[in-house]
Amino acid sequence: MNWPAHRIEEVDWAPHQRQGSRAERTLDRIAVSIPPRIADLDYDPTGPVARAHEAAVIAVARLEAGYGQYLAPLGDFLLRSESVASSKIEHIDAGWRAFGKAIGGAKASDEAKSQLAAVQALIALVDAAGTGPITVEGLLGAHRLLMAPDYYAARDSGRFRDVQNWIGGSDYTPIDALYVPPPPELVPELMDDLLTFAQRRDLPILAQAAIAHAQFESIHPFVDGNGRIGRALISAILRRRGLTSRVTVPMASVMLADTARYFAQLDGFRSGKVDESVEYVALAAVHSSEAAADSALTLADLPQRWRDIARPRAGSSDERLLANLLDQPILNIDTANRITGTTDANTYRALDRLTEVGILDLLSESKRNRVWAATDILAELDALSAAIGRRSAEGI
């Protein structure tokens, strides 16, 4: 389908300080990419793209209808999986143990705090989309949450950039950059146009999400955090359009499995190859939804497996903890006490017993803030990401 390509324009370049090579120090003009306005553009997939889009809608709807209701913990599980994979694309990977510490409130690494912030940003954006339109204020609020753990990045959070940025190349100038987004003065207008497009109800849902994501990444409206917020926008549009209401489709794992292909289709979008971007996101939704359905079945079987291993007494603290582990796979003493409804001493004994039989793993041994995690659930998070990667490598 015909779709307007980005326009390339030359603009003045005035660096704040002269650094780098002689060519960089004397640079006074740069070429920037200007995305088209898309608010009123129509898109109707045809042929293989239309079939991929239909398959994606069916796969997401089946995941939502088949597992989102009777296995409520799947929602939190998939949301965390999506956020962590999206962070890994940006080379932020704390590992599940450190991430669990951050969730439990223990002392954690900067990377773990950043991954947790990505979860919080995704929750904020998707929840808001479930109750109203996706707004500039909503995006800025999600960005503020995302950047909060980084003192220096937080100073630029919650607002659109007022400087020229670029992807790749030199640290000092856009020389040899892979992509140079539009100048900062165009960002507010382009974002208003994008959000008008995102509010429409007359577009195929996955296509709308794919185009909005690619347009967002092309505008690159923030100094930092564009990738994670832009990928969260896909989930927000699926929620806004009503395709999902409980689950988050973990498409970032497809992008993580082959980042070169992910970035290549974004480049293609900028040259007008909109079908490639739509088909890419549609197939990502198919593969991730099917793998997530397998994880749902695995998670549903865990409570009985745990009971067979621990053999808790009826009405015991052990039994109450096991019954709530799917909902609360990361525990500190406060959350465990709320579940057991008993004293610290009884709760600690129950946690120790479940740790001894391998159901829980002690992530943080600090006496003041110990954190436990359900090892089977953490293992399944890794298994899901790996399964999505395998499916996408074989099918896309």
N, C-alpha and C positions, 0 to 999 in steps of 0.2 A: 504494500500500500504506500502511496505517496505521503511523505512526511517532510516538512521543511528541515533542511540541515542548518546547523549553526552558521552564523555569519562571522567571518574573521575581520577584525578591525585593528588598525594601528592607533595606539594612544601614547601620550607622553608618559615617560617614566622618570620619576624623580626620587631616587633612593634616599633614605634617611642618613646613610653614611656610605662612604666609598670604600668597598671591600672587594676581595676576590681578584680575579685576573684583570689585566688592562682592559679587555673587552667589557668586562662587567663594570669596571669603574667609570668607563666612558659611555655606557649605555644611556640613551635618552629617549628611545622609542621601543615599544614592545607590541606584539600581536596578541590580542585577547579574543576569546571565543564568546560570541553573543548568542545565547539560546533564543529560539523563536518564542513568541507569545502563543500559548497553547489553550487558553481558557475556552475558546470557542471552536477548537478543532475537533473534528469527529474521527472516530477510529472504529472500523469493523473488520475483524480478522477474517481471512478466507483460507481455504485449502488446509494444509497441514497445521498452520497456526490456529485456525478455528478449531480443528480437532484436538489440538493440544490444550487449548483454552477450555473446551468442554470437558475434557478428561480431568483437568485441574479443578474445575468447579465441583465435579462429582466426587473427586477424591477428598477435597476439603470438607464438603458437606457430609460425606460418609464418616470422616473422622469426628466431626462435630456431633453428628447425630448418634453415632454408635458408641462413642466413648466419653464425650464431654459431659454427659449428664450423670451416668451411673458411676463414673470414676472421676469425681471432681478433682482429686489431686493431680490428675494428668495436666490440668491447666497450669498449675504452678511449675510442674516438671518441665513442660514444653517451653514455658516462658523463660525459665532459667537456661535451658538448652539453647534457645535462640539468642539470648543476650550474650552468653559466653562465647558462642561461635562467632557472633558479630564482633566481639572484642578481639578474638584471635586473629581475625582478618587484619586488624590494626596492630598485630604483634603484641597483644596484651594477653598473657596467659599465665595465671598464677598457679594453675593446677587445682584439682577439686578439693584437696585437703585445705589449702590456704583459703580457697573460696568459701568452704564450709565454716572456717574460723570467722571470716568476715560476716557471714550470715548470722552466726551465733553470738556476735558481739565481742569476740576475743580479739586480742592484738593480732593484726593481720598485715600483710605486705601491701605496698602501694598498689601493686597490680591487682591484688584481691579486692581492695577497696574500689578500684576502678571498675572491675567486673560487677561488683554489687551495685555500683552507681548506674551501670548500664541496665541492669534489671529494673531498678527504680525508675529510670527514665522511660523504659519501654512500658512499664505498668502505667505510668502517668499518661503517656500519649494514647495508649490503647483504651484505657478506662474512659478518658475524656471523649474519645471518638465513639464510644458506646452510648454516650448520653447527649451528644451534640456535635456540631460541625468541628472539623479540624481547623484551628485558628492559629494566627501568628502568636498569640499569647500562650497557647498550648505548646507550640514548638519551642518557644523561648523558655518556658518553664521546664520542659523536659531537658533542654540543653543545660539549664542551670543545675539540675540534679546530676546530669552526666559529668559535668566538669567540677563538681563540688570537691572531690577528694584531692584535686591538684591545685595547690595554692596559686601558682602562676597562671594556669589556664582559667581558674575560676574568676580572675579579674576581667576576662573577656567573655564570661559566660552570660547567657540570657540576653544577648543582643547580637544583631547582625554585625558582620565585620565592617570596619571603616578603613581597611587597608586592602591593597591588592595581594592576593595569594596565588599560589601555583602548586602543581603536583609534579614531583620529581625534579631533576636537574640540580642546580646550584642552591646553596643555602642563602645566597645574597641577592640574586636576581633571577628572573624567569628564563635566562639563557639555558637552552637545552631542556626546558621543562617538557614533561609529557603532555601536560594540559594546563592552559592558563584560563581561569574562569573570567566572567565579566567583571568590569570595574566595580568597586564598592557602591558607587552612587546609583547603579542600576539594580542592586540587590532588592531593596524594598518593593519596587514595582514588579520585578520578576517573581518575587515570592507571593505577592498578592494575586498575580495571574495564575501561579501554580495552585494556590489554595482554592481559587475559584474553580479550576479544573477538577480538583480533588473533591469538591462538594457535589459535582454533577451526579445525576441518577440515571442518565441515558447512555452510559458507556458500559461495555463488558467489564466485569469487576476486576478480574486478574489483569486485563489489559490496562485499565485505569491505574491500578497499583504499580504495574511495571513502568508505565510512562511517567507517573508522578515521581517514582524513585529515581529514574534516570535523569529527569529534569532537575530534581533537587540536587543530585550529585554534580550536575553540570553547572548549576548556579553556585554551588559551594558557599552557602551563605554565612558560615561561621569560620572563625580563625582555626578552630580545631573541633573534632567530634562530628564532622559532616557524614562520614561513613556510617557510624552507629545510629545517628538520628535518621539518616536517609533510609536505612534498612528498616528501622522501626516504623517509618511511615508506611511501608507495605502492609504491615500487620494492622496499623491504625485504619487504613482504608478498607481492609477486609472486614474489620469490626464495624466501621461506619456504614458499610453497605449491607450489613446483616449476614454476610456469609459465615462469619464466626460470631459466637457470643460467649464461649467458654474457653476455647483452646487457642493457642498461638501456633501457627504453622512454622516449624523451625527451618525456614528456607536458607538461613545464613550458613548452615552446615554444607549445603550444596555449593555456595559461593566459596566457602573455606576450602573445600576439597580441590578446587581448581581455580585459584584466584586469577590466573592469567586469562582464563576464559571469561570470568566474571568481568574483569576490567576491559577485555576486548569488546564485549557486547555493549558496554557503556560508550566506548569510543565509536562503535558502529552507530549507536543511537545519535551521536552528535553529527554524523554524516548523513543522517536521514534514514537509517536502517531500523525503523521502528519495529518491524515484524520480528527481527532477531531478538530484540529485548523482550517483547511480549512472549514469544515462544520460550525463551530462556526461563523467565519467571514462571510461566505456566508449567513447564516440565519440572522445575524445581519444586513447585507446589505438589505435583503428583508424587515425586520420589520421596519427599520429606513427609507427606501425609501417610503414605503407605508404610514407611519405616516407623512412624510414630504410632500407627495402629498396632504394629507388632510389639512395640514397647508397652503400649497400654495393656495388652494381654499379659505380658510379663509382670507388670506392676500389679495387675489384678490378682495374680497367683501368689504374690509375696506374703500377704497376711497369713494364709494357711501354712505356707512353708515355715514362717517364723514360729507359728504355734507348734508345729511338729518338732522343731528344734528345741524351743525353750520349755514346752509343756508347762505353761503357767497355771497356777491355781486360779479357779474361778473367782472373780472379784478382786484379784490381787493387783498391786501396782504394776507388776510385770505385764499382766494382761491388758491393763488400761494403756500402758505405753505402746504395746504392740498394736493395739486397735487404732492408734492415732499416728503411727509412724508414716503412713503414706501422706497424711496431711501435714505432718511436722517431722520431716526427715532429719533436720538439724535441731539439736536440743542443747539448751543450757539448763541450769538447775531451776531457773524461774519458769521456763516453758514446761519442763518436766513436772514441776510441782503443780502447775495449773491442770495438767492432764491427770495426775494421780490423785490430787486432792488430799494429800497426806503430808507428813512432816518431811523435812530435809533428809533426815536419817533414813527413813523408809524409802524415799525416792532414790537416794544415793545407792542403797543396797540393790534396788531394782535395776538401776543403770549399770551397776557393776556386774550383776548376773547376766544381763543381756550382752555386755561387752565380753564376758568370759566365754560365752557360747558363739561369739563371732557375728552376732546380729548388729551390734553397735561397734563403732570404732572411736576411741578417744582421740580427738583431733588436737585439743589443747589441754595440757596437763597443769596449767596455771591454777593454783589453789583458789584464786579469787574468781576466775572465770573459765571454768572447764566447759568444753564443748564436745558433744558426741554427735555422730552421724550414722545413719543407716547405710551400711556399706553396700548392700545390694542396690540401693537406689543410686548412689554415686557411681557404681559400676555400670548401671544401665544408662546413665547420662553419657558416659564415654561410648558405650555400645551403640547408642542411638546415633551419635555423631558419625561413628565409623560406618554404620549401616547405611546412612544417608549418602556418605561419600562413595561407598561401593555401588549403590543403586544409580547414582548420578553418573559415575564413570562408565557404567555399562549401558545406561539408557539415554544420556543426553548426547 
